[in-house]
C-alpha cells in the first residue's frame, strides 16, 4: 500500500496531477500506461488479478480514491475482506491512519 501511495506521489510530481480513473486504470498508469511510459510502480504479475487490480496479501484488490486530489487515499479491506475504511476499529489498512 505504501508503494502505491509513493508511486502516486511520484506520478503527481512528474505530471502535476494524480492519475485518474478506477483503481485498475490508476494502477495501469502507475505501471507505465501514461504519456511518457514511465513506470512508477512495478507490480509482480502474480500480485494482480485479471482486471489489473493490485491485490493485497489476502487476495482483495487495493482501493484507491483520488476524488480529493489534496487527500488521495489507498487502502486494503484487510484480512476480513470487508471494506470498512471509515471504521477506526476495522482491520482495514489505510494510508491515512
C-alpha positions in Angstrom: 0.0 0.0 0.0 2.8 2.4 0.8 4.4 1.6 -2.5 1.1 2.5 -4.3 0.9 5.8 -2.4 4.6 6.6 -3.1 4.0 5.8 -6.8 1.0 8.2 -6.9 3.2 10.9 -5.3 5.9 10.4 -7.9 3.3 10.4 -10.7 1.9 13.7 -9.3 5.4 15.2 -9.2 6.0 14.3 -12.8 2.6 15.2 -14.3 1.4 17.8 -11.7 -1.8 15.8 -11.2 -2.8 12.5 -9.8 -3.6 9.6 -12.1 -7.4 9.3 -12.7 -9.9 6.6 -13.3 -10.9 3.5 -11.4 -8.4 1.5 -9.4 -7.3 -0.7 -12.3 -6.8 2.4 -14.6 -4.7 4.1 -11.9 -2.5 1.0 -11.4 -2.1 0.8 -15.2 -1.0 4.5 -15.3 1.4 4.0 -12.4 2.8 0.9 -14.2 3.7 2.7 -17.4 0.5 3.3 -19.4 0.9 7.0 -19.3 2.0 9.8 -21.7 5.8 9.1 -21.2 5.5 5.4 -20.5 7.2 6.0 -17.1 7.0 3.1 -14.6 6.3 4.5 -11.1 5.2 1.0 -9.9 6.4 -2.4 -11.0 3.9 -5.0 -9.7 4.6 -8.6 -10.0 2.2 -10.4 -12.4 1.0 -12.7 -9.6 0.1 -9.7 -7.5 -2.6 -8.6 -10.0 -6.0 -10.0 -10.9 -7.2 -10.4 -14.5 -8.7 -6.9 -14.4 -5.4 -5.2 -13.5 -6.2 -4.6 -9.8 -3.2 -4.9 -7.5 -4.0 -7.4 -4.8 -3.4 -7.1 -1.0 -1.8 -10.1 0.9 -5.3 -11.5 1.4 -6.2 -11.5 -2.3 -8.5 -8.5 -2.3 -7.9 -5.5 -4.6 -6.5 -2.4 -3.1 -8.8 0.5 -3.1 -7.7 3.9 -4.4 -9.7 7.2 -4.1 -8.4 10.3 -5.8 -11.7 12.2 -5.7 -10.0 14.8 -3.4 -6.6 15.5 -5.0 -5.4 17.1 -1.8 -6.1 13.9 0.1 -5.7 10.8 -2.0 -6.5 7.5 -0.2 -5.2 4.0 -0.6 -6.5 1.1 1.5 -6.8 -2.6 1.8 -10.0 -4.2 3.2 -7.8 -6.4 5.4 -8.0 -10.0 6.5 -11.8 -10.0 6.9 -12.1 -8.7 3.3 -14.8 -6.2 4.4 -14.5 -2.7 3.1 -14.7 -0.5 6.2 -12.2 2.3 5.8 -14.2 4.8 7.9 -14.5 2.5 10.9 -11.4 3.1 13.2 -11.9 -0.4 14.7 -11.9 -2.3 11.4 -8.9 -4.3 10.2 -8.7 -2.2 7.1 -5.1 -0.9 6.4 -5.4 2.7 5.4 -2.9 5.3 4.1 -4.5 8.0 6.4 -4.2 6.1 9.7 
